[in-house]
């Protein structure tokens, strides 16, 4: 079996889920590190020499490994896009989702994400700016306010039976539903 065969179709849920689930104990075994990615903005601001009290801490001791993890995610995405994705390939989405997007006026469903939602050209439109820039700032603010991102709370926090993580995950899902059913139709 070649590498291209492994990425040609999604892995079964029981394989992917097991591998994701093994990340938490692996990080705990490596050195008691929590799983998550949202703290990296704070680490980068500390690394840049910011004088704000929130950013004045030893980023090497607290976040050096996490920055390396984030760099690995970026490198892995680049490798996958550059060497493992067939040019012109399209993500298969359900016909109901395609119909809902067309009802919003999003007709080009090519690529990994609809260009009307995620592209450099979309940044110059009001809907694209609202979804990518304003939405991104709100997600970042919400993740820091919640004390972590969706992956940190949903994978690590829930596996450790943390009540605040359950509240955060419920909030993330509620926000996603509000965005999908109320805000996105209003924007488009």
Secondary structure, DSSP 8 states (H G I E B T S, - for coil): --HHHHHSS---HHHHHHHHHHHHHHHHHHHS----STTHHHHHHHHTT--SGGG-S-HHHHHHHHHHHHHHHHHHHHHIIIIIS-TT------HHHHHHHHHTT-----SSS-TTTSSTGGGGSHHHHIIIIIHHHHHHHHHHHTTS-HHIIIIIIHHTT-HHHHHHHHHHHHHHHHIIIIIHHHH-
